Amino acid sequence: MNLLNKTNPAGKRLRTVLAALAFGLLAATAIAISAFSLQVAQPSSAAANLKPFVGTWTSQFEGETFVTLTLKEEGGKLQGTCKHTVGMAEDDQGRLTHVDKQQVIDKVLDAEVDGKQALLTIGIPEDPSHRVAKFDLRVAGPDALELRPMHHPENKITTQWWKLSRAANL
């Protein structure tokens, strides 16, 4: 029977061309659709690095709060305020011996975060003398930070770390 039925070579060629065309159309559609695919974004690593620092933190000396540090994440950076005593004294080992009762509020002007450590620069932006203070800050636990001022190089005393605790809603 097959010997008597001759196949049409043009029909075979047409089927091959149509199959190739269908495959090409399917591939083009898949590529076009992939341009509109959704991707789940991971939280930015910068925001994740800042999370341990975010909150309101307090440090006390002889039962009195002498530092209240309020930090929040805005635009991938730490922002906030630091309410602190105006003056203090320390012994030759860098331990606090006295803190003034008078306090001021400075703005966090810059915060350079590197893992579980940060360098805070605080001051008053409107202050014409542009006085700023720099502090080392480090994570000491889930609800604990440690802070110490960076002194001038000629100051031979290194202040011991001040313990900061996460404050309840103030």
N, C-alpha and C positions, 0 to 999 in steps of 0.2 A: 504494500500500500504506500509506504514511504517512497518507494522508487518512482511511483507514478505521480505523487504530489510533489511538485517542485516548489521549493521555497522562493519567495521573491526577495532577492538581495537588497532591494531598495527598502523593503519593509523592515528588514533586520537592521539596516543602517539607521532608519528612522527611530526604531525603538532604542537603540544605543544613544542616539543624540538626545532623545527625550529623557532618558534616564540620567544622563550627564547634566542636562539642564535642570532637572528636578533636584539633583544632589547639590548643584551650585546655588540654586535658589534657597534651599534649606540651610546651607552653610552661611550664606549672606544674611539670612534672617537671624540665625543664631548669633552672629557677630554683632549685628545691629542691636539686638535685644540686650546683649551683654553690656553695652554702653550705659544702659539704664539700670543696671543691677544695684541693689542696696547693699551697703556694707555697714556692719555694726562697728562703731568707733569705740576704741578703748578710751577710758578717761586719760586725759593728758598726764604725762609723767610729772610735769611741773606741779600740777594741782595735787597729785598724789604725794609728792615730796613735801608739800606745804601743810598737809592735813595734820601731822603731829603737833604743829606749832599753833594751829588755829584755836582760839578760845580766849578766855579771860583768866589771867594768872596773877597770883599775889605772892609776895614775900614779906615775912614779918621779922622784926627785931624786937626782942623783949615784949612780945605780945601785941605790938603795934604794926600795922601794915605800912611799909615804907616804899613798896613798889607795887603798882597795879599795871600789868601789861595786857593790853587788849589787842589781839591780832585776828585778822580775817583775810581770806583770800579774795582778791579782786583782780581780774584780768591776768591770772597766772602769777601774781606777785603778792607778797605779804604787805598788808596795809594796817594801820591802826594807830594807837596812842600809847604813851607811857606816862602814867602819873607817878611821880617819884619825889622823894625828899630833896630839899634844896642843898643840904650839906650833910656830911657824915665824916666820921673819923675811923681809922683802923690802926691796929697795932703793927709791930714790925713783922708779924707773921701773915698779915693780910686779912685778919679777922676784924669784923666790925666791932667798934667799941661804943659808938654813939651815932644816932641819926637825928636830924632836926625834925621838928613837928611840921614846919612849913613845907608844903608840896606844890609842885607845878605840873602842868600837863604839856608834854611835848608830843609832836607828831612823829610817826615812823617815816623817815624820809627815804630810806632805802633798806632793803633786806636782801642779802646775798645768801641763798640757801644752798648748802652742799651736803646732801644726805640728811644726817641727823644733827647737823650743826648749821649755825647761821651767824652772820655778822650783821648786826642792826646798827643803823645810823639814825639817831633821833635828834630833833631840834625844833625850832619854831621857824617855819618858812618865811614869815614876815619880819623876822629879826634882822635888822640892818647889819649887825655884827657877824651874822652867819655862824654863831656858835653852835657846834654840834658835839654830840657825844657818841662814842662807838662802844658797842657791847658785844661780847661773845655770848652766844646762846646755844644750848645743846639740849637734846631730848635725854631725860634721865629715867623715863618710864611712861606708861600710858597717861598718867595724870600728873606728871612731874617734868619740869624743865629746870635747868640751871643757867644762871646769868652772872656775868661779871663784867665790870667796866674794863676797857682797854686804856691803860695809862700811857702817858708820854714815855718815850724810851729812857729819859733820864731818871724816871721814877724806878727805883730798884725793887720796890715791893710789888708782888703780884697778889692782887686781891683774891681771896678764896671765893669759890663759887657760892652764889646765893641760891638757896632752894626756893623754887616757885611751885606752888600747887594750883591745880585747876580750881578756880573759884566757882561756887554755886552761882546761879543766875543773879546778877547784881542789878 
